[in-house]
């Protein structure tokens, strides 16, 4: 091999290495994922014993003539939490009996 082609190949390799080293983009970390139920609420808004949702939803209200009358807060109609369960509830059952009110 002639020395000129070796120098050109070495220069191309060096330029590619330096360009890749300093020209790469830093990827932003992904946003944290919050586990949600089908109703859009988290596990903390569901009762542990009955699994019902106690969050409230904002609904528009209308009068008899169909005009917008304001906003009403109604209870969520979710009847059971269907989102992902915490890992400690999956593998280890609760040791204490449920609290009786």
C-alpha positions, -999 to +999 in steps of 0.1 A: +000+000+000+012+034-007+016+059+022-008+085+008-038+062+009-029+052+044-028+089+055-061+096+038-077+066+055-063+075+089-074+112+084-110+100+075-110+077+105-099+105+129-124+130+114-152+105+118-142+097+154-140+134+164-172+143+146-191+114+163-176+122+197-184+159+198-215+160+175-237+135+193-269+147+209-278+141+245-311+124+249-335+139+274-345+114+302-380+100+297-407+115+319-417+095+349-446+071+342-476+073+366-497+042+367-533+051+360-566+032+362-590+031+332-608+061+347-576+082+346-570+083+383-541+068+403-542+040+429-541+066+457-575+078+447-591+044+451-603+028+483-582-002+492-610-023+506-637-017+480-615-006+451-640+022+443-628+055+431-635+085+454-622+112+431-645+138+416-649+147+379-657+182+365-689+181+343-705+209+325-742+215+334-769+229+311-803+244+318-836+233+303-831+254+272-797+239+265-775+268+276-744+263+296-752+268+333-718+262+349-697+233+363-708+206+386-684+182+405-697+146+403-682+114+418-662+092+395-681+062+383-652+038+384-661+006+403-628-012+405-591-002+401-578-020+370-543-004+368-510-020+377-508-032+413-478-025+436-453-053+437-457-059+474-494-067+470-487-092+442-461-113+460-467-109+497-503-111+510-513-087+538-504-101+572-529-081+593-566-085+589-585-056+573-596-029+597-632-031+607-649+002+612 
